[in-house]
Amino acid sequence: MEMIYRGVAEAEALFRRLEQRAVMEEGAVYEAVREMVNRVRIQGDEALSQYTLEFDGTDYERFPIRVGEEELERAYEAVTPEQLAAIRKAIVNLKEYHINQRETGYRVEKDGVLLAQRVLPIRRVGIYVPGGTASYPSSVLMNAIPAKIAGVKELYMATPAKGGRMNPLTLVAAQEAGVNGIFRMGGAQAIAAFAYGTASVPRVDKITGPGNAYVAMAKRLVFGAVGIDSIAGPSEIMVIADGSANPRHVAADLYSQAEHDRLAAAVCLTWDDGLAERVHRELERQAGELERQEMAAASLAEYGGVVVLNSLLECCEFCNRMGPEHLELVLDNPQEALEMIENAGGIFLGGYTPEPLGDYLAGTNHVLPTCGTSRFSSPLGVYDFVKRSSVLCYNKERLREVKDDILAFAQAEGLQAHGRAVAVRFEEE
């Protein structure tokens, strides 16, 4: 497979294809999801049950929508001590990293005026954990731990259960992270159930967590009735590498994202033509070693490969335009390049910081902005599970001092009652 792009013109052509990924199937997906969301909103459990049986083969008569205590106990019996230890180690690391994101608000008091900001946790949150083609206990932790640190009182989880069966690791991860209730539901119907509530599913105040195109579209449609974290698109990785990089490692890192999805993007940027050739050969060699070979090959053929540009600066400029979800700086001096990077979700420095380290264990969050949205958004964090209120208090004398300024604004905007609400307080003087 030919996957080397040389020069700015070929790089631009690849960039344009990458930009189109998120909108390719929007039309067809929109119509299907709109109907599903409306049915769940109106019919509640009836529609939720029908969709779950149709798409997941789960009959709520046999497998209750809410996971019970006995099933959770059996899940612990099904996981190995090593798996449980890994989950607990990841939780420790996530807590150590995310606890630094807590906000306390502030107060400014001076001469009869109080201005403040209160920071309070969102009361009720629903986290979505994918589970269609694979199970992701790590995604449970990435959503639940920041929520709990923020102080969320009611934390619920939705995840698909094929044939009614739940992945034991996912259940154990939810228990260890402090999830208050687990619901056997997935897809757009789960998002709608959380957004509007049903007889069986509580209505939440915010929904977080990634999913497929149907989940992403459902989150877009319910926004306003409920808060959301972001609209997640296909996964992506960019590796900026120089001649010091190990081509075998670079190729393996590209495949770590290409195996996710046919729309996933996996791109290596370099100015070293020799490295480009070596990475290309490694990509061809390693393709036959992958269990998800067909998926990874399709992804790389359309949205991946090695791009040869003229310099580190040019590579960093291209990266900032793309704003990748994951960025690896596999360079002799990654700190130099880091200073040139403005747009990236998660940044991994050096040859021994592969992307899966952030996916699972390091403590940073793997729910990251995709499809260039790192230009204006951030990784999931504690700040996503709080809300802020402004607080102000003036005494009579301080209000008197600014009365005329307020009246000037109100008059200029033609809002008489605004001005009167201030002036009436001084009419009897």
C-alpha positions in Angstrom: 0.0 0.0 0.0 1.4 3.4 -1.0 1.0 5.8 1.9 3.8 8.4 1.6 2.8 11.9 0.8 5.5 14.3 -0.1 5.3 18.1 0.0 2.6 20.6 1.0 0.3 19.9 -1.9 -0.1 16.2 -1.2 -0.3 17.0 2.6 -3.2 19.4 1.8 -5.1 16.8 -0.1 -4.8 14.4 2.8 -5.9 17.2 5.2 -9.1 17.9 3.1 -10.0 14.2 3.3 -9.5 14.2 7.1 -11.8 17.2 7.4 -14.6 15.4 5.6 -14.7 12.4 7.9 -17.1 13.8 10.5 -19.7 14.9 8.0 -19.7 12.0 5.5 -22.8 10.2 6.8 -24.5 13.0 8.7 -27.6 13.1 6.5 -28.7 9.5 6.8 -27.6 9.3 10.5 -29.6 12.5 11.3 -32.9 11.2 10.1 -32.6 7.8 11.8 -31.5 9.3 15.1 -34.1 12.1 15.1 -36.9 9.5 14.9 -35.3 7.4 17.7 -34.9 10.3 20.0 -38.4 11.5 19.5 -39.9 8.1 20.0 -38.0 7.6 23.3 -39.0 11.1 24.4 -42.7 10.4 23.8 -43.0 6.7 24.5 -40.3 6.3 27.2 -39.6 2.7 28.2 -41.7 1.2 25.5 -39.5 2.7 22.7 -36.3 2.1 24.7 -37.2 -1.6 25.1 -38.0 -2.0 21.4 -34.8 -0.4 20.2 -32.7 -2.3 22.7 -34.2 -5.6 21.6 -33.7 -4.7 17.9 -30.1 -3.4 18.0 -28.6 -5.3 21.0 -30.7 -8.4 21.2 -31.5 -7.6 24.8 -34.9 -8.5 26.2 -35.7 -6.5 29.3 -38.1 -9.3 30.5 -35.0 -11.6 30.8 -32.4 -9.0 31.6 -33.6 -6.0 33.7 -32.6 -2.6 32.4 -30.8 -1.7 35.6 -28.0 -4.0 36.7 -28.6 -5.6 40.1 -26.4 -6.4 43.1 -26.1 -10.1 42.3 -24.8 -9.4 38.8 -22.2 -7.0 40.2 -21.0 -9.6 42.7 -20.7 -12.2 39.9 -18.7 -9.6 37.9 -16.1 -9.4 40.6 -15.8 -13.2 40.5 -15.2 -13.2 36.8 -12.2 -10.8 36.7 -8.7 -11.8 37.5 -6.7 -10.3 40.4 -4.4 -8.8 37.8 -7.3 -7.0 36.1 -8.7 -5.7 39.3 -5.2 -4.4 40.3 -4.8 -2.6 37.0 -8.2 -0.9 37.5 -7.4 0.2 41.0 -3.9 1.5 39.9 -5.5 3.5 37.1 -8.0 5.0 39.5 -5.2 6.1 41.8 -3.4 7.8 38.9 -6.6 9.4 37.6 -7.4 10.8 41.0 -3.8 12.2 41.5 -4.0 14.0 38.1 -7.6 15.2 38.2 -7.7 16.5 41.7 -5.6 19.4 40.6 -8.5 20.6 38.4 -10.9 21.3 41.3 -12.2 24.9 41.4 -13.2 26.7 44.6 -14.7 29.9 43.2 -13.7 33.3 44.6 -15.0 36.5 46.4 -14.1 40.1 46.0 -15.4 42.5 48.7 -14.7 46.2 48.7 -16.5 49.3 50.0 -20.0 47.8 50.2 -19.8 45.6 47.1 -19.6 41.9 47.0 -18.7 40.1 43.7 -18.3 36.3 43.8 -18.3 33.2 41.8 -19.8 29.9 43.2 -18.7 26.6 41.8 -21.1 23.7 42.4 -21.2 20.1 41.2 -23.8 19.1 38.6 -26.2 17.0 40.6 -27.1 14.2 38.2 -24.8 13.0 35.4 -25.2 10.1 32.8 -22.0 8.7 31.4 -22.0 6.7 28.2 -19.6 3.9 27.7 -19.3 2.3 24.2 -19.7 -1.5 24.0 -20.7 -2.4 20.5 -17.7 -4.0 18.9 -15.5 -4.0 22.0 -15.8 -3.2 25.8 -14.1 -0.2 27.3 -13.7 -0.4 31.1 -11.1 2.4 30.8 -13.8 4.7 29.5 -15.8 4.1 32.6 -12.9 5.4 34.7 -12.2 8.4 32.5 -15.7 9.7 32.9 -16.5 8.6 36.4 -13.4 9.7 38.3 -13.5 13.4 37.4 -17.2 13.4 38.1 -16.8 12.0 41.5 -13.9 14.5 42.3 -16.2 17.3 41.2 -18.8 16.1 43.8 -21.5 14.7 41.5 -24.1 13.2 43.8 -25.9 10.9 41.3 -23.7 9.3 38.6 -25.3 6.8 36.2 -23.8 4.8 33.4 -25.3 3.4 30.2 -23.6 0.8 28.1 -24.8 -1.7 25.4 -25.3 -5.3 26.4 -25.3 -7.6 23.5 -27.8 -10.4 24.2 -28.2 -8.9 27.6 -24.7 -9.8 28.7 -22.5 -7.2 30.4 -18.7 -7.2 30.3 -17.6 -8.0 33.9 -14.6 -5.6 33.6 -16.9 -2.8 32.7 -19.2 -3.5 35.7 -16.3 -3.8 38.1 -14.7 -0.6 36.8 -18.1 1.2 37.4 -18.3 -0.2 41.0 -14.7 0.8 41.8 -15.2 4.3 40.4 -18.4 4.9 42.5 -21.1 4.8 39.8 -24.5 4.9 41.5 -26.5 3.0 38.8 -25.7 1.0 35.7 -28.2 0.7 32.8 -28.3 -2.0 30.1 -28.8 0.3 27.1 -26.8 1.8 24.3 -26.9 3.8 21.1 -29.0 6.9 20.4 -31.9 5.4 22.5 -29.7 5.5 25.6 -28.8 9.1 25.1 -32.5 10.0 24.6 -33.4 8.1 27.8 -30.9 10.0 29.8 -31.9 13.3 28.3 -35.6 13.1 28.8 -36.0 10.3 31.4 -38.3 7.3 31.4 -40.1 5.4 34.0 -37.0 3.3 34.5 -34.2 5.7 33.7 -33.6 9.0 35.6 -33.4 12.2 33.6 -29.9 13.6 34.0 -28.5 17.1 33.8 -25.5 16.3 31.7 -24.3 13.4 29.5 -20.6 12.7 28.9 -18.6 10.0 27.1 -17.9 9.1 23.5 -19.8 6.8 21.1 -20.4 6.0 17.5 -21.9 8.3 14.9 -25.4 7.6 16.1 -24.5 8.4 19.7 -22.8 11.6 18.6 -25.8 12.7 16.6 -28.1 11.9 19.5 -26.0 14.1 21.8 -26.2 16.9 19.2 -30.0 16.6 19.0 -30.7 16.5 22.8 -28.4 19.4 23.7 -30.4 22.1 25.4 -32.7 19.6 27.1 -29.5 18.3 28.7 -25.8 19.4 28.8 -23.2 17.4 26.9 -19.4 17.3 27.0 -18.7 17.3 23.2 -19.6 15.7 19.9 -17.0 13.0 19.5 -15.8 12.1 16.0 -13.6 9.3 14.7 -10.4 8.6 16.6 -7.1 10.0 15.3 -3.4 10.1 16.0 -0.6 12.2 14.6 3.1 11.4 15.2 5.8 14.0 14.5 9.0 12.1 14.3 12.7 12.7 13.4 15.5 10.4 12.4 16.0 9.3 16.0 12.6 7.6 16.1 12.3 3.8 16.0 10.2 3.1 12.8 8.8 -0.1 14.4 7.4 1.9 17.3 6.0 4.6 15.1 4.2 2.1 12.9 2.8 0.3 16.0 1.5 3.6 17.4 -0.2 4.5 14.1 -2.0 1.1 14.1 -3.0 1.7 17.8 -5.6 4.2 16.4 -6.2 2.8 12.9 -7.7 -0.4 14.4 -10.5 1.6 16.0 -12.6 2.5 13.0 -12.5 2.8 9.2 -12.8 6.5 9.7 -9.9 6.7 12.1 -6.9 8.8 11.1 -3.3 7.8 11.7 -0.7 10.2 10.3 3.1 10.5 10.7 4.7 13.8 9.9 8.5 14.0 9.3 11.1 15.9 7.3 13.4 12.8 7.2 12.7 10.9 3.9 14.7 7.9 5.1 12.5 7.6 8.2 9.4 7.9 6.1 10.5 4.9 4.0 11.3 2.8 7.1 7.9 3.6 8.7 6.2 2.7 5.5 7.9 -0.7 5.3 7.0 -1.3 9.0 3.4 -0.5 8.3 3.3 -3.1 5.6 5.1 -5.7 7.7 3.0 -5.2 10.8 -0.3 -5.2 8.9 -0.4 -9.0 8.8 0.1 -9.3 12.6 -3.1 -7.5 13.5 -6.4 -9.1 14.6 -8.3 -6.1 13.2 -6.2 -6.1 10.1 -9.0 -5.2 7.6 -10.2 -2.3 9.7 -6.7 -0.9 10.2 -5.8 -1.3 6.5 -9.0 0.5 5.4 -8.3 3.4 7.8 -4.7 3.8 6.7 -5.5 3.6 3.1 -8.0 6.5 3.2 -7.0 8.6 6.2 -3.4 7.7 7.1 0.2 7.4 6.1 3.4 9.3 6.3 3.7 12.9 5.2 7.2 14.3 4.4 7.5 18.0 4.8 10.5 20.4 4.9 11.1 21.0 8.6 9.9 20.6 12.2 8.3 24.0 12.0 6.3 23.0 8.9 5.2 19.8 10.7 4.1 21.7 13.7 2.1 24.2 11.6 0.3 21.3 9.8 -0.4 19.8 13.2 -1.9 23.0 14.5 -4.2 23.1 11.5 -5.4 19.6 12.0 -5.7 19.8 15.8 -5.3 16.0 16.4 -6.9 14.1 19.2 -3.6 12.4 20.1 -0.2 13.9 19.2 3.1 12.0 19.8 6.3 14.0 19.6 8.8 11.2 18.9 11.8 13.5 18.6 15.3 13.8 20.0 14.1 17.1 21.7 10.3 16.9 22.1 10.3 19.9 24.4 11.4 22.1 21.5 8.4 21.0 19.4 6.0 21.3 22.3 6.5 25.0 22.4 5.3 25.2 18.8 2.1 23.2 19.4 -1.1 25.1 20.0 -3.8 22.6 19.0 -3.9 19.0 20.3 -6.0 17.0 22.7 -3.4 14.8 24.4 0.3 15.3 23.8 2.8 12.4 24.4 6.5 13.3 24.6 9.3 11.0 23.6 9.8 7.5 22.2 8.6 5.8 25.4 5.3 7.6 25.9 3.0 5.7 23.5 -0.6 6.8 23.2 -2.1 3.7 25.0 -0.3 4.8 28.1 -2.8 7.7 28.2 -5.7 5.5 27.2 -5.3 3.3 30.2 -3.0 4.1 33.1 -1.1 7.4 33.2 -3.9 9.4 34.8 -4.6 11.9 32.1 -8.0 11.6 30.5 -8.5 9.8 27.2 -11.8 11.5 26.4 -10.3 14.1 24.1 -11.4 16.6 21.4 -11.5 15.1 17.9 -11.8 16.3 14.3 -9.9 19.6 14.9 -12.0 20.7 17.9 -8.9 20.9 20.1 -8.7 24.4 18.5 -11.4 25.4 21.0 -12.0 22.6 23.5 -10.2 20.5 26.0 -9.9 16.9 27.4 -12.7 15.8 29.7 -12.0 16.9 33.2 -13.4 17.9 36.6 -14.4 21.3 35.1 -16.9 19.4 32.9 -18.9 18.3 35.9 -19.4 21.6 37.7 -21.4 24.8 37.0 -20.7 28.3 38.0 -22.9 31.0 39.3 -22.1 34.7 39.6 -23.0 36.4 42.9 -23.3 40.2 43.5 -24.4 42.4 46.3 -24.4 46.3 46.5 -25.5 48.4 49.4 -27.7 51.4 48.9 -24.9 54.0 48.7 -22.9 52.1 46.1 -26.0 51.6 44.0 -26.6 55.4 44.2 -23.1 56.0 42.9 -23.6 54.0 39.7 -27.4 54.8 39.3 -26.9 57.4 36.5 -24.5 55.1 34.6 -27.1 52.3 34.6 -29.9 54.7 33.5 -27.6 55.9 30.6 -27.3 52.3 29.4 -31.0 51.6 29.8 -31.9 54.7 27.9 -29.5 53.9 25.1 -30.9 50.4 24.7 -34.5 51.6 24.9 -35.3 49.5 27.9 -37.3 51.8 30.2 -38.2 49.3 32.8 -34.6 48.4 33.3 -33.8 51.9 34.2 -36.9 52.3 36.4 -35.9 49.2 38.4 -33.0 51.2 39.6 -34.5 54.7 39.8 -37.5 53.6 41.8 -35.3 52.8 44.8 -34.4 56.5 45.2 -37.8 58.2 44.3 -38.8 58.9 47.9 -35.6 60.7 48.8 
